[in-house]
Each structure stands twice: as C-alpha cells, then as structure tokens.
Amino acid sequence: MVSKEVFFYKIILVCVLTVTARQRGDAVFSFLATLPGFIHERQAKMITLMVDTAFDLPAGHLTVVYEKQRGSFITWLCMTLQFFGIKTSLYKLERNMESLAYLEKLEKDVKDRSSAYLDGNYLFMVPVETSEDVISMIHQEKLGRRNIIYLFLWPEKEISQLFCSNVDEVVRVGVITNPRRNTYHVYYNQAEPDGSSELKMINWWTWPKGYFQNPLLPPSSRVYKDLKGRVFIVPVLHKPPWHFVEFNNNSLQVEGGRDDKLLSILSQQLNFKYEYFDPPDRSEGSALVNGTMQGVLGLLWQGEVEVFIGDLTVTFERSLVVEFSFFTLSDSEVFLTHAPGKLNEALALIRPFRWEVWPAVVFTVGLSGPLLFLLKKSHSGWKSMSLRELCDCIWISATIFLRQSLVTKIHGDLSRIAVIILYLVATYVIGDMYSANLTSLLTRPAREKPVSTLEQLNYAMEERNFKLLVERHSASHGVFENGSGLYESVHYFHLSEKLYTSYSAIALQIGCPFVDQFNKLIIIMFESGILSKITEDEYLKLRENQVPSSGKTSKRKSEATEEVGEGEAPSEDDKTLKPMSMKTLQGAFYVLIVGCSVASFVILMEILVNKYT
C-alpha cells in the first residue's frame, strides 16, 4: 500500500504533467503510471480513453453506470475524472433476469434530469445483456432527449442485433468497441440524415494519439443540414386557412393553405419530401389521459410519424409528449358570445350616476346648508344663532338643487354670492350635463357589459347562469381541464376565447435531432415577414371564398369587409339611430310617480303631526 503522503505527491506531479504535456492523454497516463500497485496498464489506457471521451462531450457531467466492481478500476476512473474537473456520479446495477425493475432508479434519474432540462452524459460499463436491457428500457419509456447522450462501452467486438433493434433516431446513442489492442471504435446513431437509426462508425481512438477527429460526435447542424430526399409521412387535418383538404373516398388532396406553403418552403430548403395522410380520429389531441395520447399528437408520441404541422397551439401538457419548434403564429384567443343586450331604458335617468357618485352628491347637498348658515352669521357678527335659521339655510340649498323657486330672503352680500354660485352650479353644470347625458343615453340605449376576461366570465357563470362549452381535444379544453385557479372554477361552462395569446408551432418527436434546422429557417421567415405575408394571403383567400361572387349584395359585403378589416365587427356608429319614442321617456314618468308618492307621504305625516300635537 502507498501512504497518503506519497499519493498526494503524485497528485502534485500530475498537475505539473497536465500543464506541460502536449496531449491530455499523456498527462492522464503519466498519472496512472505512477500507481503500479493500484491499476494495470490496459486499464490505465482505458481510463485515458474515458477522460478523452468525457472532455469531448457537451455536458460537464458524467454518470458512470456499472454492474460489477472491477477491482479498483471504477474507483480510479472516478477519481481521475474528478481530478480533471469532470463531475462524476455512480450507479451500480444489480441485474434481475426476470424483469427490468432493477433499472427503476436509473430511469427516475433520467426523467428528473429531462424534466429539469439539464444536460447529461451516461457511460454504461456493463455486460451485453444489461446493455440490451438498458436500451430496451430507454426505447419503451421514450427517454430520448437532445441534451442526453447514452454511451455504452461494449465488451465484445460486434454489436448485437437485439441492441440495434431498440435504437431510435431520437435517442442519442454511442457505442465504443475494442476490436484490437490499443484501438477503440466509436459508433453513433445520428450520423446520417436518412432516419435509419443505424449505428455508424464516426471516430476512433488509438494510443497514444487519442481521437482521430474532434469533436467526438458530429453536430446535428452538420448532419441534418441536408436531409437528402428523406420522406416524411405527415398527418393533415382540414382546417382553413391552415390546410384546405378535400377527401375523396379513400384518398385526400390538399388544395393549399398557410401551413402547406410553410411545409413546402421547409422541404425545399432542407431537401426532404413529404406525403400527407388522413389520421384515424382526425383530431389534434390535448394531453395524456390514462397514459395515452389521442389524435395526431398520439401518433407522434408513439413514434409512428415524425412531423405534424397545422393550427397546433403550444401548451404545457402537449410539450410533455412532443417537441415544438419555434412558433409559427402568435394569435389571441377570443370570446364568441351572444351580442350584449340592451339595458332597461326605464333606469336611464339614474344610470349616469354609479353608486360611487351618490355619497358625494349627498355630502355636497348636506354640506351646502351649514356653509350657507356660517356665511350668513359671519355677516351679522355671530349674533342670535338659532336652529330655525340653520334649518332655513338647509332648506334653501335643498330647493336650489331640486330646482325649486326660492321663498326665503337672503341677507348679506357674501351669502347672496354663495347662493348665486350654488344656482349656477346646480342649474348650468350639474343639471345641464345630466340632461345632455340623459339625452345621449335615450337616443342610443346602453348595452350590457360584454364578457372579456376570466374574472368576468367567472362572475357571469356564478351570478347570471352562463354556461361554458369547450371543443374536445382542443388547446382550450386542455387549459381548462388541467388548469388551476380561475381556470379550474370555470371549466364546466362555455368559454369565450379572448383569454391569452396562443402560439402555434410545428410538432416533432421529443428528442428530434433536426429541430434546430427547422427553427433556424422559421426564425428567418418570421423576421423577414414571410410568415406574416403567407398568413395574410390565406386569410384573404378564405374571406373571398366565403363572399358570394355575383350581385350588388356581394359587392357591398366585400366593401364592408375591406372597410372593417380582418377580425373586426361593424361598429355601432354604422347602425341607423332610432328616433326617441314615449317608451324611451317612460323613466321620467316613473320618477314623477315616485316624487308624487313621496310628497303625498310627507303631507300626510305633516297633517298627522299637526293634528295630534
């Protein structure tokens, strides 16, 4: 055994060698060569290979998965990786011949890393049977991600057919074999753009030169820059203006659409072909239900198709099973409800005053009388103050606001000025403004407040018995079915859809290696205005197809459509105003009846008080 002091001196020696060595492999091997009692020469070279491999991988973390302890090999491998600044974690597997339950801990780690969008590199140093179990688990649980790489140190010269049959294109798989002494071959499944998922040799490592080329794995931007005529089977739904589809018996024909043009541009730039087909249930799909996904998203999730383009809204539930490109459209969800009805015209007299106005009116009327009394007493030198004079001042101010004739004399210039100002305010400001508002409201009756927000919708459903209807498997259905807060409280009722800005995008399989190439082209088209142009063209074509092509009515409708603009409704100013009628003035008679009733009640009370007092 070597003492701790000797070991630390060797560590210092390695630091010097790391700085001075021409190649990193020389430094690693020099470090391991100083430990003859701990490790063999062949193992030292293999550790050097692992360090070179880890340095060329994108993530700065390596998870070493092993089944059997090979003496001190695993220990020294981890120590060497950590010494060179590579974070390392270990998983030891206990293989079960009957089931894959022994991989549950590893599966959970991969899913946790995927859900947190963390990069990860997994190095499997296990027997052939365990490697086949691992790749089968990855295939079944759909653990392929663009930021996770699975590397297998293959103990035999040839890779088994069972292993290759479970390798998908969306899973980044690398296999390192050792065909002869001091030579290792690296196979990778994303080396060709044809989608065959075959493991192809892309690099090799020899001692003491290291890897033949860098980087270790070819970047997707280089591999999938040209798809070389690859054919995609694309499901299509009839949904104008995105796709215009005509179904004929057992066939279909796409007659254009915004997304058909977009897919055509992408195919020309990336050199691929596509064929449309009619999906089984003709729906998009919203979220996982009992472990399954319906619609075309279910086909993507199962790996039966690779691309779907349509009016597909991006939601969190959908992003759990498919991967979205950069958005191709940002659009607002809008409410579609009945037109707001007219409010009761009998209440038009008091409608200009909301409840917040009445406290201010009462306060103003109540304060005017005492202020007039103080002004009157200040003129007389604060002499002979009586309650009757205060009541007279209050009555004077009340008669002014009620626009009655003044029967009490006012003494003092200051008091007269105050009364004149009060007359002007009550008559020419408050009264005339109220009359003008009333005339406007009677000429153009007020309408109910439309439902435009979630809060208003929630109130309307609770207080006015509104109902919410949502299209099954739509994006809005997913939002209300799985949402919380207000979404959770209103998802049983009818949805009017101006709630949020929704984003549409192209859906691809999770882990799709060529999504970056799609994003690059979509961003270019988005910034240059091409996407906006083809979208506007398809909307215009849709409107032209809906308007009749003959007659004066068609011409008037077309002109009205052009004047109003896309997505706008004719304003109320375009409607013919109706003349005032007696029905419009019925509120005035109601007020007269109330006033007469109150006056009769007051006179009756005065008679009774005078009679019995």
C-alpha positions as CSV (number, residue, x, y, z in Angstrom):
1,M,0.0,0.0,0.0
2,V,1.1,3.6,-0.7
3,S,0.8,6.1,2.1
4,K,-1.4,9.2,1.8
5,E,1.7,11.5,1.6
6,V,3.1,9.6,-1.4
7,F,-0.3,9.7,-3.0
8,F,-0.7,13.5,-2.7
9,Y,2.9,14.0,-4.0
10,K,1.8,12.0,-7.1
11,I,-1.3,14.2,-7.4
12,I,1.0,17.3,-7.5
13,L,3.2,15.6,-10.1
14,V,0.1,15.1,-12.3
15,C,-0.7,18.8,-12.1
16,V,2.7,19.6,-13.5
17,L,2.4,17.0,-16.2
18,T,-1.1,18.3,-17.2
19,V,0.4,21.7,-17.8
20,T,3.5,20.6,-19.6
21,A,2.1,17.6,-21.6
22,R,1.4,18.1,-25.3
23,Q,-1.7,15.9,-25.1
24,R,-4.1,15.3,-22.3
25,G,-3.8,11.6,-22.7
26,D,-0.1,11.8,-21.8
27,A,-0.9,13.6,-18.6
28,V,-3.6,11.0,-17.6
29,F,-1.4,8.1,-18.5
30,S,1.6,9.6,-16.6
31,F,-0.6,10.0,-13.5
32,L,-1.9,6.4,-13.7
33,A,1.6,5.1,-14.5
34,T,2.8,6.3,-11.1
35,L,0.3,3.9,-9.4
36,P,1.6,0.4,-10.4
37,G,0.3,-1.2,-7.3
38,F,-3.3,0.0,-8.0
39,I,-4.0,-0.4,-11.7
40,H,-2.9,-2.3,-14.8
41,E,-1.5,-0.7,-17.9
42,R,-4.5,-1.8,-20.0
43,Q,-6.9,-0.3,-17.5
44,A,-4.8,2.9,-17.4
45,K,-5.2,3.3,-21.2
46,M,-9.0,2.7,-20.9
47,I,-9.3,5.4,-18.2
48,T,-7.3,7.7,-20.5
49,L,-9.9,6.9,-23.2
50,M,-12.8,7.7,-20.8
51,V,-11.2,11.0,-19.9
52,D,-10.7,12.0,-23.5
53,T,-14.3,11.0,-24.2
54,A,-15.8,12.9,-21.3
55,F,-13.9,16.1,-22.4
56,D,-15.3,15.9,-25.9
57,L,-19.0,15.5,-24.7
58,P,-21.1,18.7,-24.4
59,A,-22.1,18.3,-20.7
60,G,-19.5,18.8,-17.9
61,H,-21.1,15.9,-16.0
62,L,-20.7,12.1,-16.5
63,T,-22.8,9.4,-14.9
64,V,-20.9,6.1,-14.7
65,V,-23.2,3.1,-14.6
66,Y,-21.6,-0.3,-13.8
67,E,-22.7,-3.7,-12.7
68,K,-19.7,-5.4,-11.3
69,Q,-16.7,-3.9,-9.5
70,R,-13.6,-4.5,-11.5
71,G,-11.1,-4.3,-8.7
72,S,-10.1,-0.6,-8.2
73,F,-10.9,0.3,-11.8
74,I,-14.2,2.2,-11.2
75,T,-12.7,4.0,-8.2
76,W,-9.7,5.2,-10.1
77,L,-11.8,6.1,-13.1
78,C,-14.0,8.4,-11.0
79,M,-11.0,9.9,-9.2
80,T,-9.3,10.7,-12.4
81,L,-12.4,12.2,-14.0
82,Q,-13.0,14.4,-11.0
83,F,-9.3,15.4,-10.8
84,F,-9.6,16.7,-14.4
85,G,-12.7,18.8,-13.5
86,I,-15.4,16.4,-14.7
87,K,-18.2,16.0,-12.2
88,T,-19.0,12.3,-11.8
89,S,-21.7,10.2,-10.2
90,L,-22.0,6.5,-9.9
91,Y,-24.8,4.0,-10.3
92,K,-24.4,0.3,-9.5
93,L,-26.9,-2.1,-11.1
94,E,-28.0,-5.4,-9.7
95,R,-29.3,-7.2,-12.8
96,N,-32.6,-9.1,-12.5
97,M,-33.1,-11.9,-15.0
98,E,-36.9,-11.7,-14.7
99,S,-37.8,-8.0,-15.1
100,L,-36.4,-4.5,-15.7
101,A,-37.3,-3.4,-12.2
102,Y,-33.6,-3.0,-11.3
103,L,-33.4,-0.1,-13.7
104,E,-36.1,2.0,-11.9
105,K,-33.6,4.2,-10.1
106,L,-31.7,4.9,-13.3
107,E,-35.0,5.6,-15.1
108,K,-36.0,8.1,-12.4
109,D,-32.7,9.9,-12.6
110,V,-33.0,10.3,-16.4
111,K,-36.6,11.6,-16.1
112,D,-35.7,14.1,-13.4
113,R,-32.8,15.4,-15.5
114,S,-35.1,15.6,-18.5
115,S,-37.9,17.4,-16.7
116,A,-35.3,20.0,-15.4
117,Y,-33.8,20.4,-18.9
118,L,-30.4,19.5,-17.7
119,D,-27.6,18.1,-19.9
120,G,-26.5,14.6,-19.1
121,N,-24.0,12.0,-20.3
122,Y,-24.4,8.4,-19.2
123,L,-21.5,5.9,-19.6
124,F,-22.5,2.3,-19.3
125,M,-19.8,-0.2,-18.4
126,V,-22.0,-3.3,-18.1
127,P,-22.2,-6.7,-19.8
128,V,-24.0,-7.2,-23.1
129,E,-27.3,-8.5,-21.5
130,T,-27.5,-5.4,-19.2
131,S,-26.8,-3.1,-22.1
132,E,-29.7,-4.7,-24.1
133,D,-32.0,-4.2,-21.0
134,V,-31.0,-0.6,-20.7
135,I,-31.6,0.3,-24.4
136,S,-34.9,-1.6,-24.2
137,M,-36.0,0.5,-21.2
138,I,-34.9,3.7,-22.9
139,H,-37.0,2.7,-26.0
140,Q,-40.1,1.7,-24.1
141,E,-40.1,4.7,-21.7
142,K,-39.3,7.1,-24.5
143,L,-36.3,8.6,-22.7
144,G,-34.7,10.1,-25.8
145,R,-33.7,13.8,-25.4
146,R,-31.4,16.1,-27.4
147,N,-29.5,17.0,-24.3
148,I,-28.8,13.5,-23.1
149,I,-26.2,11.1,-24.5
150,Y,-26.0,7.4,-23.7
151,L,-22.6,5.9,-24.2
152,F,-22.0,2.1,-24.0
153,L,-18.6,0.6,-23.5
154,W,-19.2,-2.6,-25.5
155,P,-17.3,-5.6,-24.1
156,E,-17.4,-7.6,-27.4
157,K,-16.2,-6.8,-31.0
158,E,-19.7,-6.9,-32.6
159,I,-22.8,-5.1,-31.5
160,S,-25.8,-7.4,-31.1
161,Q,-28.9,-7.2,-33.3
162,L,-31.2,-7.0,-30.3
163,F,-29.4,-3.9,-29.1
164,C,-29.5,-2.2,-32.6
165,S,-33.2,-3.0,-33.0
166,N,-34.1,-0.8,-30.0
167,V,-32.0,2.2,-31.1
168,D,-34.3,5.1,-32.2
169,E,-33.1,8.1,-34.1
170,V,-34.4,10.5,-31.3
171,V,-32.2,8.8,-28.8
172,R,-28.5,9.9,-28.9
173,V,-26.7,6.5,-28.6
174,G,-22.9,6.0,-28.8
175,V,-21.2,2.6,-28.6
176,I,-17.4,2.2,-28.0
177,T,-15.9,-1.1,-29.1
178,N,-12.4,-2.5,-28.7
179,P,-11.7,-4.5,-31.9
180,R,-8.0,-4.8,-31.3
181,R,-5.3,-3.8,-28.8
182,N,-4.9,0.0,-28.2
183,T,-7.7,0.8,-30.7
184,Y,-11.3,1.7,-30.0
185,H,-14.1,2.4,-32.5
186,V,-17.0,4.9,-31.8
187,Y,-20.4,4.2,-33.3
188,Y,-23.2,6.7,-33.4
189,N,-26.8,6.6,-34.5
190,Q,-27.2,10.2,-35.6
191,A,-24.5,10.2,-38.2
192,E,-26.8,10.1,-41.3
193,P,-29.9,12.2,-42.1
194,D,-32.0,9.4,-43.6
195,G,-33.6,8.4,-40.3
196,S,-32.4,4.8,-40.4
197,S,-31.0,4.9,-36.8
198,E,-28.2,2.6,-37.8
199,L,-25.1,2.8,-35.7
200,K,-22.3,4.0,-37.9
201,M,-18.6,4.4,-37.1
202,I,-17.8,8.1,-36.8
203,N,-14.5,8.1,-34.9
204,W,-11.8,6.0,-33.4
205,W,-9.2,6.3,-30.6
206,T,-5.7,4.9,-30.6
207,W,-2.9,5.0,-28.1
208,P,-1.1,7.4,-27.8
209,K,-2.6,9.7,-30.4
210,G,-6.1,9.8,-28.9
211,Y,-9.2,10.5,-31.0
212,F,-8.8,10.8,-34.8
213,Q,-11.1,13.9,-35.1
214,N,-12.8,16.4,-32.9
215,P,-15.5,16.9,-31.8
216,L,-16.1,13.4,-30.8
217,L,-19.7,13.3,-32.1
218,P,-20.8,15.1,-35.3
219,P,-23.1,18.1,-34.6
220,S,-26.7,17.9,-35.8
221,S,-26.3,21.2,-37.7
222,R,-23.8,19.4,-40.0
223,V,-25.6,16.1,-40.3
224,Y,-29.1,17.4,-40.8
225,K,-28.3,20.4,-42.9
226,D,-29.3,18.4,-46.0
227,L,-31.9,15.6,-45.4
228,K,-31.1,14.2,-48.8
229,G,-34.6,13.5,-50.1
230,R,-35.9,11.9,-46.9
231,V,-39.6,11.3,-47.0
232,F,-41.9,12.3,-44.0
233,I,-45.4,11.0,-43.6
234,V,-47.4,14.0,-42.3
235,P,-50.9,13.7,-40.9
236,V,-53.2,16.5,-42.1
237,L,-56.5,18.0,-40.9
238,H,-59.0,20.1,-42.8
239,K,-58.8,23.4,-41.0
240,P,-58.9,26.5,-43.2
241,P,-56.9,28.6,-43.7
242,W,-54.1,26.4,-42.4
243,H,-55.0,23.4,-44.7
244,F,-57.6,23.1,-47.3
245,V,-58.2,19.3,-47.6
246,E,-60.7,17.6,-50.0
247,F,-61.5,13.9,-49.1
248,N,-62.3,11.5,-52.0
249,N,-63.3,8.1,-50.9
250,N,-60.1,6.6,-49.5
251,S,-57.8,9.4,-50.7
252,L,-57.3,13.0,-49.9
253,Q,-56.0,16.0,-51.7
254,V,-54.5,19.1,-50.1
255,E,-55.5,22.2,-52.1
256,G,-53.3,24.7,-50.3
257,G,-53.2,26.5,-47.0
258,R,-50.8,28.6,-44.9
259,D,-49.1,25.6,-43.3
260,D,-49.0,23.7,-46.6
261,K,-46.9,26.6,-48.1
262,L,-44.7,26.7,-45.0
263,L,-44.0,23.0,-45.2
264,S,-43.2,23.3,-48.9
265,I,-40.7,26.1,-48.2
266,L,-39.0,24.0,-45.4
267,S,-38.8,20.9,-47.7
268,Q,-37.1,22.9,-50.5
269,Q,-34.6,24.4,-48.1
270,L,-33.8,21.2,-46.2
271,N,-34.2,18.9,-49.2
272,F,-36.8,16.5,-47.9
273,K,-40.1,15.2,-49.3
274,Y,-43.5,14.6,-47.6
275,E,-46.7,12.7,-48.1
276,Y,-50.0,13.6,-46.4
277,F,-52.3,11.0,-44.9
278,D,-55.6,11.1,-43.1
279,P,-55.2,10.4,-39.4
280,P,-57.6,7.9,-37.8
281,D,-59.6,10.1,-35.4
282,R,-59.0,13.5,-37.2
283,S,-58.1,15.4,-34.1
284,E,-55.0,17.0,-32.6
285,G,-55.0,15.7,-29.1
286,S,-54.7,17.7,-25.9
287,A,-53.0,15.8,-23.0
288,L,-52.1,12.4,-21.7
289,V,-55.2,10.6,-20.4
290,N,-54.6,7.3,-18.6
291,G,-51.1,7.1,-20.0
292,T,-52.3,7.5,-23.6
293,M,-52.4,10.5,-26.0
294,Q,-55.2,10.8,-28.6
295,G,-55.1,12.4,-32.1
296,V,-52.1,13.1,-34.2
297,L,-50.0,14.0,-31.2
298,G,-50.5,10.4,-30.1
299,L,-49.0,9.3,-33.4
300,L,-46.0,11.5,-32.7
301,W,-45.7,10.2,-29.2
302,Q,-45.7,6.6,-30.3
303,G,-43.1,7.4,-33.0
304,E,-45.4,6.5,-35.9
305,V,-44.9,9.9,-37.5
306,E,-42.2,12.4,-37.2
307,V,-43.7,15.8,-38.1
308,F,-47.1,17.4,-37.7
309,I,-47.8,21.0,-38.9
310,G,-51.2,22.7,-38.5
311,D,-53.0,25.1,-36.3
312,L,-51.5,23.5,-33.2
313,T,-51.4,25.5,-30.1
314,V,-48.4,25.2,-27.7
315,T,-49.4,24.0,-24.2
316,F,-47.5,22.6,-21.3
317,E,-49.5,19.3,-21.4
318,R,-48.6,18.8,-25.1
319,S,-45.0,19.7,-24.6
320,L,-44.7,16.6,-22.3
321,V,-45.2,14.3,-25.2
322,V,-44.0,16.2,-28.2
323,E,-41.3,18.8,-29.0
324,F,-42.3,22.1,-30.5
325,S,-40.4,24.2,-33.0
326,F,-40.1,28.0,-32.9
327,F,-43.6,29.4,-33.0
328,T,-45.1,29.9,-36.5
329,L,-48.0,32.1,-35.4
330,S,-48.9,34.2,-32.3
331,D,-52.7,34.7,-32.1
332,S,-55.1,35.8,-29.4
333,E,-57.9,33.6,-28.2
334,V,-61.2,35.5,-28.4
335,F,-64.6,35.2,-26.8
336,L,-67.5,34.2,-29.1
337,T,-70.7,35.0,-27.2
338,H,-74.1,36.5,-28.0
339,A,-74.3,40.3,-28.6
340,P,-74.8,42.3,-25.4
341,G,-78.5,43.0,-25.0
342,K,-80.0,46.5,-24.3
343,L,-80.3,47.6,-20.8
344,N,-83.6,48.7,-19.3
345,E,-84.5,52.2,-20.6
346,A,-86.6,53.0,-17.6
347,L,-83.4,53.2,-15.5
348,A,-81.7,55.6,-17.9
349,L,-82.4,58.6,-15.6
350,I,-80.2,57.3,-12.9
351,R,-77.7,55.2,-14.9
352,P,-75.3,58.1,-15.5
353,F,-74.7,58.1,-11.7
354,R,-73.0,55.0,-10.4
355,W,-73.3,54.1,-6.7
356,E,-69.9,55.8,-6.1
357,V,-71.5,59.2,-7.1
358,W,-74.3,59.2,-4.6
359,P,-72.2,59.6,-1.4
360,A,-70.5,62.6,-3.0
361,V,-73.9,64.1,-4.0
362,V,-75.4,63.6,-0.5
363,F,-72.3,65.0,1.1
364,T,-72.4,68.1,-1.2
365,V,-76.1,68.8,-0.6
366,G,-75.8,68.2,3.1
367,L,-72.8,70.5,3.5
368,S,-74.2,73.3,1.4
369,G,-76.8,74.3,4.0
370,P,-74.4,74.6,7.0
371,L,-71.9,76.5,4.9
372,L,-74.6,79.0,3.9
373,F,-75.6,79.4,7.5
374,L,-72.0,80.1,8.6
375,L,-71.7,82.8,5.8
376,K,-75.0,84.4,6.9
377,K,-73.9,84.5,10.6
378,S,-70.5,85.9,9.7
379,H,-72.3,88.9,8.2
380,S,-74.3,89.5,11.3
381,G,-71.3,89.2,13.7
382,W,-72.3,85.7,15.0
383,K,-75.3,87.1,16.9
384,S,-78.7,85.4,17.6
385,M,-77.8,82.0,16.3
386,S,-80.8,79.7,16.2
387,L,-81.7,76.2,15.0
388,R,-84.5,77.6,12.8
389,E,-82.1,79.7,10.8
390,L,-79.9,76.7,10.2
391,C,-82.9,74.7,9.0
392,D,-83.8,77.6,6.7
393,C,-80.4,77.6,5.2
394,I,-80.5,73.8,4.6
395,W,-83.9,74.2,3.0
396,I,-82.7,76.9,0.7
397,S,-79.8,74.7,-0.5
398,A,-82.1,71.8,-1.0
399,T,-84.6,73.9,-3.1
400,I,-81.7,75.1,-5.2
401,F,-80.5,71.5,-6.0
402,L,-84.2,70.5,-6.6
403,R,-84.6,73.5,-8.9
404,Q,-87.5,74.9,-6.9
405,S,-88.4,78.6,-6.5
406,L,-86.6,80.4,-3.6
407,V,-89.1,81.7,-0.9
408,T,-86.6,82.8,1.8
409,K,-84.8,86.1,1.7
410,I,-81.0,86.1,2.0
411,H,-79.2,88.9,3.8
412,G,-75.6,89.8,3.2
413,D,-73.5,90.2,0.1
414,L,-71.4,87.2,0.7
415,S,-74.4,85.0,1.3
416,R,-76.0,86.2,-1.9
417,I,-72.9,85.5,-3.9
418,A,-72.8,81.9,-2.4
419,V,-76.4,81.4,-3.4
420,I,-75.8,82.6,-6.9
421,I,-72.8,80.3,-7.3
422,L,-74.9,77.5,-6.0
423,Y,-77.6,78.3,-8.5
424,L,-75.1,78.3,-11.4
425,V,-73.5,75.0,-10.3
426,A,-76.8,73.2,-9.8
427,T,-78.5,74.6,-12.9
428,Y,-75.9,75.1,-15.6
429,V,-73.3,72.5,-14.6
430,I,-74.9,69.6,-12.9
431,G,-78.4,69.9,-14.4
432,D,-77.4,70.6,-18.0
433,M,-74.7,68.0,-18.0
434,Y,-77.1,65.4,-16.6
435,S,-79.7,66.4,-19.3
436,A,-77.1,66.0,-22.0
437,N,-76.0,62.6,-20.8
438,L,-79.6,61.5,-20.4
439,T,-80.5,62.7,-24.0
440,S,-77.5,60.7,-25.3
441,L,-78.5,57.6,-23.4
442,L,-82.1,57.8,-24.6
443,T,-81.0,58.3,-28.2
444,R,-78.5,55.4,-28.1
445,P,-79.5,53.0,-25.3
446,A,-76.8,51.5,-23.2
447,R,-75.9,47.8,-23.5
448,E,-74.7,45.1,-21.2
449,K,-71.0,44.9,-20.5
450,P,-69.5,42.1,-22.6
451,V,-67.6,39.2,-21.2
452,S,-63.9,39.8,-22.0
453,T,-61.8,38.3,-19.1
454,L,-61.7,35.2,-17.0
455,E,-62.9,37.2,-13.9
456,Q,-65.9,38.5,-15.8
457,L,-66.6,35.0,-17.2
458,N,-66.4,33.5,-13.7
459,Y,-68.8,36.2,-12.3
460,A,-71.2,35.7,-15.3
461,M,-71.4,31.9,-14.7
462,E,-71.9,32.2,-11.0
463,E,-74.4,35.1,-11.0
464,R,-76.0,35.0,-14.4
465,N,-76.1,31.2,-15.1
466,F,-73.7,31.4,-18.1
467,K,-72.6,28.0,-19.5
468,L,-69.2,27.1,-20.8
469,L,-68.7,24.8,-23.8
470,V,-65.2,23.8,-25.0
471,E,-64.3,21.8,-28.0
472,R,-62.9,18.3,-27.0
473,H,-59.2,17.8,-27.6
474,S,-58.7,21.5,-28.3
475,A,-56.0,23.6,-26.7
476,S,-58.6,25.5,-24.6
477,H,-60.0,22.2,-23.4
478,G,-56.6,21.2,-22.1
479,V,-56.1,24.6,-20.4
480,F,-59.4,24.4,-18.5
481,E,-59.3,20.7,-17.8
482,N,-55.8,20.8,-16.2
483,G,-55.6,24.4,-15.1
484,S,-55.9,25.8,-11.6
485,G,-57.4,28.9,-10.0
486,L,-60.0,30.6,-12.2
487,Y,-59.4,28.0,-15.0
488,E,-60.4,25.3,-12.6
489,S,-63.5,27.1,-11.4
490,V,-64.9,27.8,-14.9
491,H,-64.0,24.7,-16.9
492,Y,-67.6,23.4,-16.7
493,F,-69.0,26.3,-18.6
494,H,-68.9,28.0,-22.0
495,L,-65.6,29.6,-23.0
496,S,-65.4,32.8,-24.8
497,E,-61.8,32.8,-26.0
498,K,-60.1,36.2,-25.6
499,L,-58.1,35.0,-22.7
500,Y,-54.4,34.8,-23.7
501,T,-52.1,34.9,-26.6
502,S,-51.7,31.4,-28.0
503,Y,-48.7,30.3,-30.0
504,S,-48.8,27.8,-32.8
505,A,-45.8,25.7,-33.8
506,I,-44.7,22.6,-35.6
507,A,-44.8,19.4,-33.5
508,L,-42.0,16.9,-33.7
509,Q,-40.9,13.8,-31.7
510,I,-39.2,14.5,-28.4
511,G,-35.5,14.4,-29.0
512,C,-35.9,15.2,-32.7
513,P,-32.3,15.9,-33.9
514,F,-33.2,18.2,-36.8
515,V,-35.5,20.6,-34.8
516,D,-32.7,23.2,-34.8
517,Q,-32.7,23.3,-38.6
518,F,-36.4,23.8,-38.6
519,N,-36.1,26.6,-36.0
520,K,-33.4,28.4,-38.0
521,L,-35.5,28.6,-41.1
522,I,-38.7,29.5,-39.3
523,I,-36.9,32.3,-37.4
524,I,-35.6,33.7,-40.7
525,M,-39.1,33.6,-42.3
526,F,-40.6,35.2,-39.1
527,E,-38.1,38.1,-39.0
528,S,-38.3,38.7,-42.8
529,G,-42.1,38.9,-42.7
530,I,-42.6,35.8,-45.0
531,L,-44.8,34.1,-42.4
532,S,-47.0,37.1,-41.9
533,K,-47.3,37.5,-45.7
534,I,-48.5,34.0,-46.4
535,T,-50.8,34.1,-43.4
536,E,-52.5,37.3,-44.6
537,D,-52.8,35.9,-48.1
538,E,-54.6,32.8,-46.9
539,Y,-56.9,34.8,-44.6
540,L,-57.8,37.0,-47.6
541,K,-58.4,33.9,-49.8
542,L,-60.7,32.5,-47.1
543,R,-62.7,35.7,-47.0
544,E,-63.0,35.8,-50.8
545,N,-64.3,32.2,-50.9
546,Q,-66.9,33.0,-48.2
547,V,-68.3,36.1,-50.0
548,P,-70.7,35.5,-53.0
549,S,-69.2,36.3,-56.3
550,S,-72.2,38.0,-58.0
551,G,-74.8,40.6,-57.3
552,K,-74.8,44.0,-55.6
553,T,-75.1,42.4,-52.2
554,S,-71.7,40.7,-52.8
555,K,-70.1,44.0,-53.7
556,R,-71.5,45.7,-50.6
557,K,-70.3,42.9,-48.4
558,S,-66.9,42.9,-49.9
559,E,-66.6,46.7,-49.4
560,A,-67.8,46.4,-45.8
561,T,-65.3,43.7,-45.2
562,E,-62.4,45.8,-46.5
563,E,-63.6,48.8,-44.5
564,V,-63.9,47.0,-41.2
565,G,-60.8,44.9,-41.6
566,E,-59.8,41.4,-40.5
567,G,-61.2,40.2,-37.2
568,E,-63.3,43.4,-36.6
569,A,-67.0,43.8,-36.2
570,P,-69.0,46.7,-37.6
571,S,-69.1,49.5,-35.0
572,E,-72.3,50.8,-33.6
573,D,-71.8,54.1,-35.4
574,D,-72.6,52.2,-38.7
575,K,-76.0,51.3,-37.5
576,T,-79.0,53.6,-38.1
577,L,-80.0,55.6,-35.0
578,K,-83.7,55.2,-33.9
579,P,-85.8,58.3,-33.1
580,M,-86.9,58.8,-29.5
581,S,-90.3,57.5,-28.5
582,M,-92.6,57.6,-25.5
583,K,-91.2,54.2,-24.4
584,T,-87.8,55.8,-24.2
585,L,-89.2,58.5,-21.8
586,Q,-91.0,56.1,-19.5
587,G,-88.3,56.6,-16.9
588,A,-89.4,60.2,-16.4
589,F,-92.9,59.1,-15.6
590,Y,-91.6,56.6,-13.1
591,V,-89.6,59.3,-11.4
592,L,-92.8,61.6,-11.3
593,I,-94.8,58.8,-9.7
594,V,-92.1,58.3,-7.1
595,G,-91.9,62.0,-6.4
596,C,-95.7,62.4,-6.0
597,S,-95.8,59.4,-3.7
598,V,-93.1,60.8,-1.5
599,A,-94.7,64.2,-1.4
600,S,-98.1,62.7,-0.5
601,F,-96.5,60.7,2.3
602,V,-94.8,63.9,3.6
603,I,-98.0,65.9,3.5
604,L,-99.9,63.1,5.3
605,M,-97.2,63.0,8.0
606,E,-97.5,66.8,8.5
607,I,-101.2,66.6,8.8
608,L,-101.0,63.8,11.4
609,V,-98.3,65.6,13.4
610,N,-100.3,68.9,13.5
611,K,-103.5,67.1,14.4
612,Y,-102.1,65.2,17.4
613,T,-99.6,67.8,18.8
